[in-house]
Amino acid sequence: MQAAVSPGHRDYDVIIVGAGVVGAMVARFLSRFALDILWIEKEADVCTGATSANSAVIHGGYDAVPGSLKAEMNVRGNAMWDRLAQELHFSFDRCGTYVVAVGVEERQALEEQAARGQANGVPVEIISGDEMRRREPFVTPETSGALYCPTGGICDPWGATIAAAENAVTNGVTLRRNTRFEDFIWAEVNGRSKRTIAGIRTNQGDFAARWVINAAGVHADTLMHRAGSRPGFKITPRRGEYYVIDRNQFQMDSVLFPVPTKVSKGILVTNTVHGNTIVGPNAEEIEDREDTAVTAPGMHEIWDGAQKLVPSLSQRAIIALFAGLRPGSNAPSPNPAVAYNKDFVIEIAPEVQGLINLAGIESPGLTAAPAIAERAIELLREAGEVLTEKATWNPERPARPVFRHLSRAEQADLVAREPSYGRVICRCEMVTEGEIVAEIHAPIPADTYDAIKRRTWLGTGRCQGAFDMPRVVEILARELGCDPLTVSKKGNSSEFLVRKTKNAG
Ligand SMILES: Cc1cc2nc3c(=O)[nH]c(=O)nc-3n(C[C@H](O)[C@H](O)[C@H](O)COP(=O)(O)OP(=O)(O)OC[C@H]3O[C@@H](n4cnc5c(N)ncnc54)[C@H](O)[C@@H]3O)c2cc1C
C-alpha cells in the first residue's frame, strides 16, 4: 500500500534510526557531507541501549573469525579510536588486554586465539604464567599463561557516544529524541522493480527521506521486517550482567579475559577509565528486548567466574549491579561451533530501495562502530550517492571542564570565574554544580537525571546518587524552568516526585 508523507515536514536525504554508538558514529561521520540528516531515538537521551551497559573494551581483534565482516570491522575500528578520542575529547586508554589461561588445557587454547589474531593482522604474544603474575599481581596464582594484545584498550562508552552525537549535532544533524520509528512510507509505484522508501512514520509525525539507516540495536530486525527485508533474520537479546567494584576498596590495572567459551568471551575482570573494576558479563538468551534486570543466579555465576581470574576480590567492595543486552542474531556464522560469533549484517537491503541495515551488531560493536560508520558511507557511495564534503565541517568537539581532573590552581581559577564550580553536588565523584549546568545547556541538553549521570559520572560512586539526587532535581527544575514534579530519571514516566507535601510552597 502506498502512503504520502504528511505535509509540514521538511525532506531529508538520510534518516538514521537509533542513537547508540553505531548511530552516533554514523551521524558524526556523515555530518561531514552536504546532506540533510535527521537522526531519531525512541528514548529521552542518546546512549541508552547496549551502548550504555557493556564491558567498555576496545578489542584488539584476535577473537573474530578471520575473513568475517566482524573481524574486518573490529580491526579497522580499533585503529580509529586514538584519533576519535583526540578529536572528541573522551577517555580512552590503549592499555592492552590479556586472555588468562588456567591449567594445561586452557594454555593450549591460547595458541588458537593467537593464530586467529595473526590471521586478522593483530599483534599478539603469549606470555608465561610467571610473567602474567609479574604484570598483574592480583591474577590467580593458578594461571598457566596469557595471550597479550597490546592494541586492546578501554574507553568511556557513554562519553564517546555522547561526544560523537554532540559533534554530529553541531555539524548540522537534526537529532529528535523521544521519537520512535513505527513504519516506512513508500514512494508511488513508478515502474521501478523495487519498492522505494520515501520516508518514515513515527510517534512524532512523518518524515520524508531518500535513505534510512537502520541502527536500531535489538530492534533492528523489526525495521528490516517492516521493509520486507530478510524475513528470516531474528535478533534474540543476550543479557550480560555485571558487578561494579568500589575503586577505594580495590583497584587493578589490567583487562583480564578468561579463555572464551562457546557462548561468549567469558566473564572478565577489568579496570575502567574511571578507576572502578567491573566484573562480568554472563550470557543468557531472553525474549524481552528491554529486560535489563539483574538476577540472583546471574550474579552468582559472574562472581564465580571472576574468582577464577582474581580470587582476592571481595563482595564487600561491590557498589552497583547492571545488565546490558547484546543484539545476538541468527545471521550466518563464519564458525558455527561458536554461538556468539554470528557475523554483523552491514548491507544495502537487497529487497528495497533506500535502506541500509546495520544489524546484529553484538560485541565487538563498540570497537567496530567507527568502522561500521565508514562502511555505511561507502555503501551510500556504491549506491551512486554523490557525497560532497562541507568546508565548514569541524571534527572537534571541545572538552568541557571536569573539576576533579583540574589542578588546585586551575580549580581556583575556574571557581573565581564561575562560582557554581565551587559547589560540589556529588561528593563521591566530586561533580560540581557548574558541570551539571553546562550539560543541561549543552548542544544535546541533558534534561534528565540519567542524562547528567552519563555526561558527568555523577551518582556512580559508593552512595549511588543518594546524596546528589534531590539537589540535581532542584537544579534541573531551576535551569529548565519547569516544575520539580516533572523532573525525571530517564523520561517516560520516571519522575522522582509524586506530589508536594505539608503545603510546601
Ligand atoms: C554485556 C555486553 C558487553 C559488551 N562488551 C563489549 C565490549 O567490551 N567491547 C565492544 O566492542 N562491544 C561490546 N559490546 C557490544 C556493544 O555494546 C554493542 O555492539 C554496541 O553498543 C551496539 O550499538 P548500537 O548502536 O548498534 O545499539 P544500541 O546501543 O542498543 O542502540 C540502538 C538504539 O536504537 C534505539 N531504537 C530502537 N528501536 C527504535 C525505534 N523504533 N525508533 C527509534 N529508536 C529506536 C534504541 O533505543 C537504542 O538507543 C557488549 C554488549 C553487551 C550487551
The ligand as an ORCA input file, in Angstrom:
! r2SCAN-3c Opt
* xyz 0 1
  C      27.012     -7.230     28.013
  C      27.671     -6.595     26.829
  C      29.067     -6.464     26.763
  C      29.678     -5.908     25.660
  N      31.017     -5.631     25.675
  C      31.607     -5.012     24.620
  C      32.963     -4.655     24.656
  O      33.631     -4.773     25.675
  N      33.518     -4.124     23.535
  C      32.810     -3.949     22.403
  O      33.388     -3.524     21.399
  N      31.483     -4.218     22.353
  C      30.863     -4.726     23.443
  N      29.535     -4.988     23.428
  C      28.768     -4.723     22.231
  C      28.387     -3.258     22.103
  O      27.921     -2.742     23.322
  C      27.286     -3.159     21.043
  O      27.709     -3.838     19.893
  C      27.003     -1.716     20.670
  O      26.763     -0.947     21.811
  C      25.794     -1.694     19.749
  O      25.491     -0.355     19.475
  P      24.170      0.004     18.679
  O      24.215      1.446     18.442
  O      24.059     -0.905     17.492
  O      22.972     -0.436     19.641
  P      22.300      0.325     20.883
  O      23.286      0.960     21.746
  O      21.378     -0.670     21.514
  O      21.467      1.481     20.199
  C      20.293      1.246     19.447
  C      19.365      2.401     19.689
  O      18.234      2.307     18.824
  C      17.110      2.801     19.515
  N      15.904      2.303     18.864
  C      15.493      1.022     18.774
  N      14.317      0.946     18.144
  C      13.976      2.212     17.800
  C      12.859      2.773     17.131
  N      11.815      2.016     16.731
  N      12.817      4.114     16.946
  C      13.845      4.906     17.393
  N      14.918      4.418     18.047
  C      14.992      3.085     18.244
  C      17.305      2.244     20.919
  O      16.536      2.933     21.892
  C      18.800      2.407     21.110
  O      19.127      3.631     21.732
  C      28.882     -5.511     24.554
  C      27.488     -5.595     24.633
  C      26.890     -6.094     25.782
  C      25.396     -6.047     25.906
*
